[in-house]
Amino acid sequence: MNGVEELLTAVREGRTPQVPALVAALGPAERRACLPALKELRKEVRGQWSEEASARSGALLVAGAGCHAGPAGAATWINGRDFAEHFGARHPALTEVVRAQPVEWQVEVATRLAARRGSRWGWDLYPLIEEVVRRTGCPVPATDAFTAEWLDRLGSTSGRSGRPRTLQELMAEDAFTPVLLPRVFELEDVGWQLEARYTDRPGDAFPAAVAMLATSGTVDRAELLDRCLARLVRGGKPADQRAFLAVLTALAPDDAEYRGHARSLVAMLDGLPAVAGHAQQVLAGLDERGLVEPELLAEASAVVLFRTEKKLVRAQLGWLDRAAKRAPERAGPVVLAAAEAFAHPDTDLQERALNVVARHLAKAGEAVLPELRFAAEGLNPAHHARAGGLLGAPVGDDGDPDAGWSELLPPAPAPVPRPLGAPIATPAEVAEELSALLAGVAPGVADFERTLDGLVRHAHLDHAALAGALEPVLRVHVWDDVARWRDCGPQDVLYVAAAIAGKVDPHRRGVVFRDKGRDVLRGPHNTPYANVLAARLTEAAEQVTADRPPLLLATPTDATGAIAPAELVERIAVYEAAGARPGTADLHAALLRLAPTADPAVLADAGRLASPAGRWVAQWLRDGGLPSLPSDRVVFAPGPGAGGGRLHGPHYWERSWEDIDRVLVAQPGVGAGPQGPAGERLGGDFRALLEATEPSIARARRQDGWYWPTAHWVAVLPHHREEQTARWLDRFAAVADREERGAGALLPVLAEAGGRAGIAVHLAVAYGLGARFPDDRTAAVDALLVLAARGDLDAGLLGRELGDLVARGTVKPNRLGQALAAAAATGAYATVWSVLAPVLPALLAGEPARGAGEVLAVAADAARRCGARGPVAEVDAVAARPGSSRLVKEARSLRDVLAG
């Protein structure tokens, strides 16, 4: 056996430790001769998962690295993703075979590898690159991947149990530190590392270590300060910003250093609240000591006074007030700067700004009055009278705050569902749509449905042309024949494309979707909605490789998932003309999406259909489709027992000791729908969506598993939003009482869907209005406005449920106030008042919760603008209290408005 055969045999057998010696025994020509065989072996191993495959992969990696004479080819080989999956780079044999090459070759390979992107959770190539750099003394590669891994390994070394040296000591001894430490300030997603504290010893946390290194001269302090401030100005993820702010605090710049970076501090005022607060505090101190230009105060105010954080705005107004008191000659710029807050959405802050102007207007002089009068137009009508008296001219529409008011809502019907449009015209366009869908993060309903429909249509029209157009896409996006641990989703349309191109055989048991007779897409981790999607995709993949139907029945006609009756009747007529039979899952999905109609022409056309599918559709339309039954409100009080609200279940994030006082909905289900002419029924996957909703928190979690509802789920039953919302109400409640995030994004989708909007829909919006995170509240506001514009909003029902949730402590008044203020800011004052009026009795009962004053402020503004009148006993009682708290002040303001 010659040397080449011996090396290839060792690789096939996975004898990695022997490979360096076998490579070293070969000459340049023999090494080149090995490469074609090594590449073929690599193709065989790729995608295999076993101990033997991992051993062969490691041997392949080492052999290929040693046989490439050029450093570019060697670096490309070593950096192969298929090798990374088997962790071959960790083997010491790779370092051994690299060390045997010329130094220039080693340095070039290390440089090229360092320039490649590494995994954020561990980079196997780092030890190889580090060994080459330290041994050869070549320049340290200051790439993102290399820097991030250096930082990670420093922390791992420092954090080791019993390690005598601190992080600062390790960094001080490391020759990489002067080069890589400044680069840390340019990395993303490092906050968790920078905030870690390994021990209580000085210098064993990153901020303290950096400060000590700067003090000792190991790194340049001025450069670190420049980079730290530049990173805070640039912005980024909150965890990163907090970490770099901690570094800045540890560096503790003096007045001279901060003065030199005053413009950076002003730019930081637009950042994360903690960052802006620090910059504001530093700038105010510099201003009080006369170390910055007076004009900087106006610039800072222009940034801060438009922020939503009240603490920052109050601090800025206080800084303005102190500046004018300290130097009366600055009164003019101060009052003009304070007037920026006249347009702030919070009426209390508007009043504070008006107070600053009132205190210093005399010193400012009459020259500022024109600008102040113009700015005063942005004040809430509650402040118009005082501002008019202060500025010597009426503010608003001749002093009448109600003049010219009209309710502003989205156009009705709002919004008009977006049509799906014409089918995709060519195979090339189908490939483009598929590529975009697979590259996206969360493809929409329209994108998925158009792509699936395009695949089926063009497989029927020209299968060969479509397969050819899909080939480039399938080289990038490969369908993996592996067990599935995630919910079946829209991107699994890739399976249909792979079937068209002959990459999979959907008719063979045990292949891809089927494992031992079970559909892999319908595994234990699937939700009922995913099972329906899996049934549709499985059927489509089988059809495009067999009878190739002309089109799909279940493709919606608009983005909500609905199918126009006339369109479905026409599609079935196409099937009948072609003598084809639609797929079972396709037909059942279409029936669930079919919009009800009383149009006699459509019903007549449906009655002329002769196929079994056509007769079922006709019967479905005559019977009105799926019924919609009333929901029942159910309260889960704290404590164990029947109907108790103690959370429990299989999910690790649920805390079994936590009591939840929650309102859910019991929904009786919608039955199986009208049967077909031969007694046909919907399939089991589809009937599972129509079952009754059990009013149990644990059950709500079990029904849909780990996954959040999506617009694709809504599109399965687009005319039954009440039933679907009842099923998911636990998710919406959690954004308020568990402070989870994200479920609110579905509320506008439900508002745009069809069907009855009952107790479940209104409860979901109520929970969303009290959500912990602003993006969920914003989505709830959008849903509220859409419901109102379409005439589907029961303001009394929503208000009563909100009042009950406030009384239970589920919805915090300050969050509700912020949400409804955003709704009112769109011009929907009457809608906001109609919702708030039933809330007020529960809000003000007993001792009102913190934030009630904000809700009263929104109510007073909405009532004033829409002309609401009539006393509210609870408001009058609070208004009669002594004192000048915001709650009492706003109650008096609302009382006066309602009194006319």
C-alpha positions, 0 to 999 in steps of 0.5 A: 500500500503506497502513502496515498492509499494509506492516508485515504484508508486512515481517513475512511477509518477515522484514525485522526491521530495518525493523519499528521504523520501520514501527510508529512510522509507525502510529497507535494504531488502526492498531497495534490493527488489526494484532494479529489478523493478527499473531496468525494469522501467529504460528500459521503460524510456530509449530513451523516450523524454518528460516532463513526461519521464524526471520526471520519469527518475529523480525519478528513478535516486534518488530511485536507488541511495538510494536503492543500498547498495554498493557504487560501484553499486550506483556510476554505477547507478548514472553515467548512460548516460540515466540519464544524458540525462534528467539532473536528477543529478541536482535535490536536491533530489539526494544530499538528498538521498546520504547525508542520507547514511553512510559517508564511503559510500558517500566518496566511491561514490563521489570518484568513480563518480569523476573518471568517464569521464565528459562532457566537456560542463557541468558535472551534477555530480559535485555539488553532489561530491563537496557537499560530499567532502566539508562536509566530508573533504575527499581528493579532487578528482584530476581527469581531469573531476572534475578539469575541472568542478572546473575551469569552475565554478570558471570562471562562478562565477567570471564572474557574473555581480556585483560579488565583488570578482576577480578570484584570490580572489575566488581561494585564498579562495577555499580549493580546489585550492592547489590540483586542480590548479596544475592539470589544467596544465594537462588538454586539451581544456582549452585555451578558459577558461584560456585566458578569462578576466572577468573584468579589475581588477587585478587578474581577469584573470587566468594568473594574478590570478596564478601569484598572488597566487604564490607570496602570497604563496597560491600555490607553485611557483616552482611546478607551474613553473615546471608544466607550462614548462612541459606542454609547452614542451609536446605540445598540441592544439594551444589555450592551448599552447598560454594560458599556455605561458601567464601563464608563462609570468605572472609568470615572472621567473627570470634568475636563474629560467630560467637557472634551466630549460634551457633544457626545454627551448631548448625542447620548441624550437620545439613547437608552433611558439609563444612558440618557439619564447619566448624560443629562446628570453629567451635563447639568453638573458641567453647566452648573460649574460653567464648564460648557457653552450656555447654548448646550442647554437648549440643544439638550432640552430639544432632545430630552423634552420630546422623550416619553420618560417622565423622569427625564423630562422632569429633570430637564425642566428642573435643570432649565429652572435652576439655570434661569435662577442662577443666571437671570440673563439666560431667562429668554433661552430657558423659557423658549426651551421649556416651551418645547414641552408644551407639545408633550403628550403628558398634561402634567409635564405640560403644566410643569413646563408652563410653571417654568415659563411663568416663573421666568417670563418677566426676566425673559422680556416681551421678545419671546412672546410670539414664539411662546404663543405659537408653542402654546398651541400644542398645549392640552385645552385644559391649559389654554386659559392659563396660557392665554392669560400668561401670554396675553393672547387667546390660545386655541380656537378663540379660546374654545377647546371644543371648536371644530372637533370630529372623531377620527378613526381608520376608514370604514370598513377598516382596514379593507383586507388586502387581496392576494392578487393574481396567481404567480405568472411564471416558474421564475417568479415562483422561484423568486417568491420561494427564495424570499419566503425562505430567507424571511424571518416571519413570512406573511399569510399572503406570501406563503399562500401565493408561493404554495399556490404557484408551486402547484399551478406551475407543476401542472402547467410545466413541471420541467420548467418549474423544477429547473427554476427551483434548482438554484433555490434548492441548492441554497435551501436544502430540505433535511430529512431529519426528525422535527422538533419545531412546529410545522410552519410556512417555510416548510413549503420547501418540502413541496418544492423539493418534491417537485425537483425530485429531491424527496419522494413523498409517496414512500413511507419512512421518508421525510414527512413520514416515520414508521407510518407517522407524519414527522410534521405531525409529531408530539411538538405540533399544535393543531394548527400545524397539523392542518398545515402539515396535512396540506403540505403533505398532500400538495407534495404528493399531488405535484408528483402524481396527478398534478392538480390545476390549482389549490382550492384553499388559497385565500382571496385576501390576506386574512385567509378568507375565500370569496364564495364565488371564487371557490365555486369557480375553482371547483368548476375548473376541477370538474371541467378537467375531470380532476378531484381535489385533495381532501385536506385542500377541500377541508381547508377551503371549507373552513375559510369559505365566507358566508354569503346570501348572494342568490347568483353565487348560490345558484352557481354552486347548486349547478356543481356536480362533483362530490366536492361541489355538492358539499360546497353548495350544501355548506353555503346553503347551511351558512357554514360553521355556526358561531356560538356565545362564549361564557366568562370564567374567573380564575380566583387565586388558590387551588381547587376546582376552577382555581387559577394556580398555574401548573403544567409541563413548561419550565417557565410556569411557576407552580407556586404562583397564583393568578387571578385571571378572567378567561372564556369558555367557548362551546366550539362550533361543531363539525360543520355541515356534512357532505351529500354522502355524509362526508365530515371534516378530517380529524385534524380540522375538527380538532380546531373546532372543539370546545375551549376548556376554561383552564390555564393549564389546558390553554397552555397544553392546547398549543404547546410551546408556540405563540399564535400567528397570523397563519393560525388566524387564517385557518378560521378567518371568520371565527375570531371569537372562537380562536381568541377564546382558545388563546386568551391565556396568551393575551392575559399573560402580557398583563399579569405575567408580563410576557411579551409578543402576544399583543402583535396578533390583536390587530390581525384578529380585529381585521378578521371576520366573525363575531367580536364577543367577550373573548375579543374584548377581553384580549384587547383589554389585556393588551391595553394593560400589557407590560411592554409598549409594543403590545400596548400599541398593537392593542390600540390598533386593534381597538381603533380597527374594531371601532371603525368597523362598528364591531367595538362594544365600548361598554363591554370593553370598559367594564372588563377593563374596570374589573381587570383594574380592580383585580390588579391585572391591569395597572392604571399607568399602563392603561393611561398610556395606551388610551392616551395613544388612542386619543392622540389619533383623534378618537376622543369619543371612542376613548371616552366611551371606553373610559366612562365604564372604567372610572367607577372601578378605578376610583373605588376605595383607594385608587391605585398608582397611575389613576391620575394619568387615566383621569387626565386622558379621560378629562382630555377626551371628554373635553374634546368630544363634548361629554357631559354628565356627572360621575359620582366616583369622580366627584368624590375624589375631586372633593378630597383636600390636597393637590395631588395629581389624582385630585387635580385631574379629578377636579378637571374631569368633574368641571368638564363633565359639568359643562 
